[in-house]
Amino acid sequence: MKLRVTVLGAGFGGLELATLLSEALGEQLNLTLIDQHDSFYFGFSKLDVMFGHQRADAVKISYSSIAKPGVKFRQETITAIDPNTKKVTTNKASYEADVLVVALGANYDIAATPGLAEHGNEYYTFEGAEKLRDILPRFNSGHAVIGVCNAPFKCPPAPSEAALMLHDYLTGRGVRDACTISIVIPFGLPIPPSPDSSKALLYAFEERNIRFIPQRKVASVGTGKKITLDDGTELPCDLLLGIPQHVAPAVVLQSGLAENGWIPVDRLNLRTKFPGVYAIGDVTSVGTPKAGVFAEGAAKIAATSIIDVFHGKENESPYTGAGSCYIEFGKGMVARVDVDFFSGPKPFGIHHQASEELTVDKKLFGSSRKQRWFGL
């Protein structure tokens, strides 16, 4: 008898889960992987697109490359999820399963920040990054702000990376002295679990004359080249690189899976309160950052649980919330922070100083996933 699994979302979590289940169960598996898009891209590639380091079509990987035993991909838009029956309806079909895994990530509510859509820019959508690729060459002087609109948000190092890469970009064009760069973030430190990573970033900001504004959020974007922060402070802003408010997809909010905006799960096995229904990655409130590497880690635990249940066993390996994040420091240098959220009394991170070796390591991280998930 084959195990019927429906996986919603083909990001880090969905792809890793499908790969693990295929490796373990092979032809005993009947897994349908559903995503509304036709291709995958690494989140960090949006910065490369925005600053003109990579063409948009060069960083996308078609889902048509997926060829794994027991796995079929469907490009469809999910219109309804019934966690009680594990039935999923899309714009083209409906699916019933023994196991349902929700890995739909987080969406962006750009309208939640007044003026962002009309007077600002964001680089967290691929379309936003492409738009800024065309805008940045025309920015020759004035005030640039990298601003977070709310927390939580994907990839906590990304605002710091954007600020440092913007410095390099403007320096390369010979206009840096005519520009200011500020970064607005709702944390006290750039990377709260890792004081050493935060110290290194703060030093890099000071060295490059980048103003760091902690524990603040962008509340609105005005018409007169200014933004307003959540404490009422106004900042001059000729160019906003915004990080919009994150929300769970509407189909998740309508399904009854979410509580307080996100899906709660059992940290031991990533199960929801509905039997046979799991959730992994950014769509959950598990307590790790919303980043691909943590979705990948959660997929490993969920896969182990699904396989053990299929074989009549119980999973005893809890999710540690461990993961490594690469941080672009500019000048072709990359650092890494290894973070563990659940093993100790509080989250902690180990900093690895920016180096050319870690730049190579980051490339290997991407190429290894490309090969593992797509066989390329």
C-alpha positions as CSV (number, residue, x, y, z in Angstrom):
1,M,0.0,0.0,0.0
2,K,1.4,3.4,-1.0
3,L,1.5,6.3,1.4
4,R,-0.4,9.3,-0.1
5,V,1.2,12.6,0.8
6,T,0.3,16.1,-0.3
7,V,2.9,18.8,0.2
8,L,1.8,22.4,-0.3
9,G,4.7,24.7,-1.3
10,A,7.9,23.8,-3.1
11,G,10.4,26.0,-1.2
12,F,13.2,24.8,1.0
13,G,10.9,22.8,3.3
14,G,8.7,21.2,0.6
15,L,11.6,20.3,-1.6
16,E,13.7,18.7,1.2
17,L,10.7,16.8,2.6
18,A,9.8,15.4,-0.9
19,T,13.4,14.4,-1.4
20,L,13.7,12.7,2.0
21,L,10.4,10.8,1.6
22,S,11.3,9.7,-1.9
23,E,14.7,8.4,-0.7
24,A,13.2,6.5,2.2
25,L,10.0,5.1,0.6
26,G,10.6,5.1,-3.1
27,E,7.8,3.4,-5.0
28,Q,5.8,3.0,-1.7
29,L,5.3,6.8,-1.9
30,N,2.6,8.7,-3.8
31,L,3.5,12.3,-3.2
32,T,2.0,15.3,-4.9
33,L,4.1,18.5,-4.5
34,I,2.0,21.6,-5.3
35,D,3.2,25.2,-5.9
36,Q,1.7,28.1,-7.8
37,H,5.0,29.0,-9.4
38,D,6.9,27.3,-12.2
39,S,10.4,27.7,-10.7
40,F,12.4,27.9,-7.6
41,Y,15.1,30.4,-6.5
42,F,17.2,30.9,-3.5
43,G,16.1,33.9,-1.4
44,F,19.6,35.4,-1.4
45,S,19.6,35.5,-5.2
46,K,17.2,38.5,-5.1
47,L,20.0,40.7,-3.8
48,D,22.1,39.5,-6.7
49,V,19.4,40.4,-9.1
50,M,18.7,43.8,-7.5
51,F,22.4,44.9,-7.7
52,G,22.8,43.5,-11.2
53,H,25.1,40.7,-10.3
54,Q,22.9,38.0,-11.9
55,R,20.2,38.0,-14.6
56,A,16.7,37.2,-13.3
57,D,16.3,34.1,-15.5
58,A,19.8,32.8,-14.5
59,V,18.8,32.3,-10.8
60,K,15.5,30.5,-11.4
61,I,15.4,26.6,-11.5
62,S,12.4,25.1,-13.2
63,Y,10.3,22.6,-11.2
64,S,10.0,20.5,-14.4
65,S,13.5,19.2,-13.5
66,I,12.1,17.3,-10.5
67,A,12.3,13.6,-11.2
68,K,12.2,11.5,-8.0
69,P,10.6,8.1,-7.3
70,G,7.0,8.5,-6.0
71,V,7.0,12.3,-6.5
72,K,5.0,14.4,-9.0
73,F,4.9,18.2,-9.2
74,R,1.8,20.2,-10.0
75,Q,1.9,23.9,-10.8
76,E,-1.5,24.9,-9.4
77,T,-2.9,27.6,-7.1
78,I,-4.3,26.3,-3.8
79,T,-7.8,27.6,-3.2
80,A,-8.9,25.6,-0.1
81,I,-7.4,23.4,2.6
82,D,-9.5,21.2,4.8
83,P,-7.3,20.0,7.6
84,N,-10.0,17.7,9.1
85,T,-10.2,15.6,5.9
86,K,-6.7,16.4,4.6
87,K,-8.4,17.5,1.3
88,V,-6.8,20.2,-0.8
89,T,-8.6,22.1,-3.6
90,T,-6.7,23.9,-6.3
91,N,-7.7,25.9,-9.4
92,K,-7.4,22.7,-11.4
93,A,-8.1,19.7,-9.2
94,S,-8.6,18.3,-5.7
95,Y,-6.4,16.0,-3.7
96,E,-6.9,13.7,-0.7
97,A,-4.1,12.3,1.3
98,D,-3.0,10.2,4.3
99,V,-0.6,12.9,5.2
100,L,-0.8,16.6,4.5
101,V,2.2,19.0,4.9
102,V,1.7,22.7,4.7
103,A,4.9,24.5,3.6
104,L,3.5,27.6,2.0
105,G,5.8,30.1,3.5
106,A,4.9,33.7,4.3
107,N,3.3,36.3,2.0
108,Y,3.8,40.0,2.0
109,D,1.2,42.5,3.0
110,I,2.6,45.6,1.2
111,A,-0.7,47.5,1.8
112,A,-0.3,47.2,5.6
113,T,2.3,50.0,5.5
114,P,0.7,53.2,4.2
115,G,2.5,54.6,1.2
116,L,4.8,51.7,0.6
117,A,3.2,50.6,-2.6
118,E,2.8,54.2,-3.9
119,H,6.0,55.9,-2.8
120,G,8.5,53.2,-1.8
121,N,10.1,50.1,-3.0
122,E,10.6,46.6,-1.6
123,Y,13.1,43.9,-2.5
124,Y,11.6,40.8,-0.8
125,T,9.5,39.9,-3.9
126,F,11.3,38.9,-7.0
127,E,9.4,41.5,-8.9
128,G,10.4,44.1,-6.4
129,A,14.1,43.2,-6.7
130,E,13.8,43.4,-10.5
131,K,12.2,46.8,-10.3
132,L,15.0,48.1,-8.0
133,R,17.6,46.8,-10.5
134,D,16.3,49.4,-12.9
135,I,15.8,52.1,-10.2
136,L,19.2,51.9,-8.5
137,P,21.3,53.2,-11.5
138,R,19.3,56.4,-11.4
139,F,20.0,57.0,-7.7
140,N,23.0,59.4,-7.6
141,S,22.5,61.4,-4.4
142,G,20.3,61.7,-1.4
143,H,19.1,59.5,1.5
144,A,18.7,55.7,1.1
145,V,16.9,53.7,3.8
146,I,16.7,50.0,4.2
147,G,13.6,49.7,6.4
148,V,11.8,46.9,8.1
149,C,8.0,47.4,8.3
150,N,7.2,44.7,10.9
151,A,8.4,41.6,12.5
152,P,8.7,38.7,12.0
153,F,10.3,38.8,8.6
154,K,12.3,36.4,6.4
155,C,16.1,36.1,6.7
156,P,16.9,38.5,9.6
157,P,20.4,39.2,8.1
158,A,19.0,40.5,4.8
159,P,18.6,44.2,5.8
160,S,22.2,44.3,6.9
161,E,23.3,42.6,3.7
162,A,21.4,45.1,1.6
163,A,22.9,48.0,3.4
164,L,26.5,46.7,3.0
165,M,25.9,45.8,-0.7
166,L,24.3,49.1,-1.4
167,H,27.4,50.8,0.0
168,D,29.6,48.8,-2.4
169,Y,27.3,49.5,-5.3
170,L,27.2,53.3,-4.7
171,T,31.0,53.3,-4.1
172,G,31.6,51.5,-7.4
173,R,29.6,54.1,-9.2
174,G,31.5,56.9,-7.6
175,V,28.4,58.5,-5.9
176,R,28.7,57.1,-2.3
177,D,29.9,60.5,-0.9
178,A,26.7,62.1,-2.2
179,C,24.5,59.5,-0.4
180,T,23.6,58.5,3.1
181,I,22.5,55.0,4.1
182,S,20.4,54.1,7.1
183,I,19.1,50.8,8.3
184,V,15.9,50.6,10.4
185,I,15.3,47.3,12.1
186,P,13.0,46.3,15.0
187,F,15.8,44.5,16.9
188,G,18.2,45.9,19.4
189,L,21.1,44.1,17.5
190,P,21.4,43.1,13.8
191,I,21.5,39.4,14.7
192,P,20.1,39.1,18.3
193,P,21.1,35.4,19.0
194,S,24.7,36.1,18.0
195,P,26.4,39.1,19.8
196,D,29.6,38.4,17.8
197,S,27.8,38.5,14.5
198,S,26.1,41.7,15.6
199,K,29.4,43.2,16.7
200,A,31.0,42.5,13.4
201,L,28.0,44.0,11.5
202,L,28.0,47.1,13.7
203,Y,31.7,47.6,13.1
204,A,31.1,47.2,9.3
205,F,28.3,49.8,9.5
206,E,30.5,52.3,11.4
207,E,33.4,51.7,9.0
208,R,31.2,52.5,6.0
209,N,29.2,55.4,7.6
210,I,25.9,53.5,7.6
211,R,23.5,54.7,10.3
212,F,22.0,51.8,12.3
213,I,18.5,52.6,13.9
214,P,17.5,49.8,16.2
215,Q,14.2,48.8,17.7
216,R,12.2,50.8,15.2
217,K,9.9,50.0,12.3
218,V,8.8,51.9,9.2
219,A,5.2,52.9,9.9
220,S,4.4,54.9,6.7
221,V,6.0,56.2,3.6
222,G,5.2,59.8,2.7
223,T,4.9,61.8,-0.5
224,G,7.6,64.3,0.4
225,K,10.7,62.1,0.3
226,K,10.3,61.0,3.9
227,I,9.3,58.0,6.0
228,T,7.7,57.9,9.5
229,L,8.9,55.4,12.1
230,D,6.6,53.7,14.6
231,D,7.7,56.3,17.3
232,G,6.7,59.2,15.1
233,T,10.2,60.1,14.1
234,E,10.5,61.3,10.5
235,L,13.5,60.4,8.3
236,P,14.4,61.9,5.0
237,C,14.2,59.3,2.3
238,D,14.9,59.6,-1.4
239,L,15.2,55.8,-1.9
240,L,13.5,53.2,0.3
241,L,14.4,49.5,0.2
242,G,11.6,48.2,2.2
243,I,11.0,44.9,3.9
244,P,7.1,44.5,3.9
245,Q,5.0,43.1,6.7
246,H,4.8,39.3,6.5
247,V,1.6,37.3,6.8
248,A,0.5,33.7,6.3
249,P,-1.2,33.0,3.0
250,A,-4.9,33.8,2.9
251,V,-5.8,30.2,2.2
252,V,-4.0,29.1,5.4
253,L,-5.8,31.8,7.5
254,Q,-9.1,30.6,6.1
255,S,-8.4,26.9,6.8
256,G,-8.6,27.0,10.5
257,L,-5.0,25.9,10.8
258,A,-3.6,29.3,12.0
259,E,-3.7,30.8,15.4
260,N,-2.6,34.4,15.9
261,G,-1.6,34.6,12.3
262,W,0.6,31.5,12.0
263,I,0.3,27.7,12.3
264,P,1.2,26.3,15.7
265,V,3.0,23.0,15.7
266,D,4.4,20.4,18.1
267,R,8.1,21.2,18.2
268,L,8.9,17.5,18.7
269,N,7.6,16.4,15.3
270,L,6.1,19.5,13.5
271,R,2.5,18.1,13.7
272,T,-0.4,20.5,13.9
273,K,-3.4,19.8,16.1
274,F,-5.1,18.0,13.2
275,P,-4.1,14.3,12.9
276,G,-1.9,13.6,9.9
277,V,-1.3,17.3,9.2
278,Y,2.1,18.8,9.5
279,A,3.4,22.3,8.9
280,I,7.0,23.4,8.3
281,G,8.9,26.6,7.6
282,D,7.9,30.2,7.5
283,V,4.1,29.5,7.8
284,T,4.5,28.2,11.4
285,S,5.0,29.9,14.7
286,V,7.6,27.3,15.9
287,G,10.0,30.0,17.1
288,T,12.8,29.9,14.6
289,P,13.6,32.7,12.1
290,K,11.7,32.6,8.8
291,A,14.6,31.4,6.7
292,G,15.0,28.6,4.2
293,V,17.7,26.7,6.2
294,F,15.3,26.4,9.2
295,A,12.5,25.2,6.9
296,E,14.9,22.6,5.6
297,G,15.8,21.5,9.2
298,A,12.1,21.2,10.1
299,A,11.5,19.1,7.0
300,K,14.0,16.5,8.2
301,I,12.1,16.2,11.5
302,A,8.7,16.0,9.8
303,A,10.0,13.5,7.3
304,T,11.3,11.3,10.1
305,S,8.0,11.4,11.9
306,I,6.0,10.6,8.7
307,I,8.3,7.7,7.9
308,D,8.2,6.3,11.5
309,V,4.4,6.5,11.6
310,F,4.2,4.7,8.3
311,H,6.4,1.9,9.7
312,G,4.5,1.9,13.0
313,K,7.1,3.6,15.1
314,E,7.4,6.9,16.9
315,N,9.9,9.7,16.2
316,E,12.1,10.6,19.2
317,S,14.3,13.2,17.6
318,P,13.0,16.6,18.5
319,Y,13.6,19.7,16.3
320,T,16.6,21.6,17.7
321,G,16.0,24.7,15.6
322,A,19.6,24.7,14.4
323,G,20.7,26.3,11.2
324,S,23.5,28.2,9.5
325,C,22.9,31.5,7.8
326,Y,25.4,33.2,5.4
327,I,25.8,37.0,5.7
328,E,27.1,39.1,2.8
329,F,29.6,41.6,4.2
330,G,30.3,43.3,0.9
331,K,33.6,43.4,-1.0
332,G,33.0,39.8,-2.0
333,M,33.3,38.5,1.6
334,V,30.7,36.3,3.3
335,A,30.4,35.4,7.0
336,R,28.3,32.7,8.6
337,V,26.4,32.4,11.9
338,D,25.5,29.0,13.2
339,V,22.4,29.3,15.4
340,D,20.7,26.9,17.8
341,F,17.3,28.0,19.1
342,F,16.0,25.1,21.2
343,S,18.9,23.0,22.6
344,G,20.0,25.4,25.3
345,P,18.2,27.7,27.8
346,K,18.1,30.4,25.2
347,P,19.0,30.8,21.5
348,F,22.7,31.2,20.8
349,G,24.8,31.8,17.7
350,I,28.4,31.2,16.8
351,H,30.0,33.7,14.4
352,H,32.4,32.8,11.7
353,Q,34.3,35.8,10.4
354,A,33.8,37.0,6.8
355,S,36.2,35.4,4.4
356,E,36.7,34.3,0.8
357,E,36.5,30.7,2.0
358,L,33.0,31.3,3.2
359,T,32.1,32.9,0.0
360,V,33.0,29.7,-1.7
361,D,31.1,27.7,1.0
362,K,27.9,29.7,0.3
363,K,28.2,28.9,-3.4
364,L,28.5,25.2,-2.5
365,F,25.5,25.5,-0.3
366,G,23.4,26.6,-3.2
367,S,24.9,24.1,-5.8
368,S,24.4,21.2,-3.4
369,R,20.8,21.9,-2.9
370,K,20.3,22.4,-6.6
371,Q,21.8,19.0,-7.2
372,R,19.9,17.3,-4.4
373,W,16.5,18.6,-5.2
374,F,16.7,18.9,-8.9
375,G,19.5,16.6,-10.0
376,L,21.3,19.5,-11.8
